[in-house]
Amino acid sequence: MNGKDAIAGRWSIGELARASGVTVRTLRHYDEIGLVPAGGRSASGHRRYTAADVRRLYQVRALRSLGMPLGEIRELLASAPEDPAAMRAVLTAQLRRLTVRAERTQRLIEQVGGLLRRLDEASMPDSDQFMTTLEMISMLDAYFTPEQREELAHRRDELGAEAVEQARTWFAELVEQLLGHMDEGTPAGDPRVRDLVRRWDELGAGFHAEGASGERTAAAARLMWQEHRDRLSAALPWPAEKMAGLPAYLERARAAG
């Protein structure tokens, strides 16, 4: 019956899983934690999902795609489960995310087209360039979730190319000043250093979402740096041995503050 059982408008857990792309195990978990509880049961006790349950599952998937944790989603939906304004906000946010993704896809299409044109001109990037790109893609995939990568890209798009370039300039200036203090042996608790670190953190915060989601993305970036700082610092214009000590200097300054 077009994916429905004999009770009109109701889906079994298997039917909903196949239609939505969510595993049966995940749907059971959502039911158990009260996130997407099945609205009914069959005569034999099997879950049956209603049209309202399908709408709720869509909301959950949309909010998850925006990086929201399950606990926060549950609280949000509990406060206004059938509020049209809340649904509008969810759909608007997802449309914005899809638009960003489409723009990024378009840029990728243009980049691949550029590579094809270079091949037509018998010009090929060397293997080191390909290897570096592959390593960076692999590194990002290992430390950032798809939602976090989307979040970072969305923030860059919101800021705009000019603001991003200005931020890079400011970061470079802060690095120069902080490395200078490290060379001079300035204590991390010195007010001058703490002021630089405050500006550093404020600048970095502009590239992350507010709240817990942004904090998790920032933590992932710090972990990536800690575990791959030699490789990452090699691509920077400052001595790798100095850059290796900078994160600890920043943390001491934050602790002093």
Buried (B, 14 or more C-beta within 10 A) or exposed (E): EEEBBEEEBBBBBEBBBEEBEBEBEBBBBBBEEEBBBBBBEBEEEEBBBBEEBBBBBBBBBBBEBBBBEBEBBBEBBEEEEEEEEBBEBBEEBBEBBEEBBEEBEEEEEEEEEEEEEEEEEEEEEEEEEEEBEEEBEEBBEEBBEEBBBBBBBBBBBEBEEEEBEEBEEEBEEBBEBBBEBBEEEBEBEBEEBBEBBEBBBEBBEEBBBEEEBBEBBBEBBBEBBEEBBEEBBEEEEEEBEBBEEBEEBBEBBBEBB
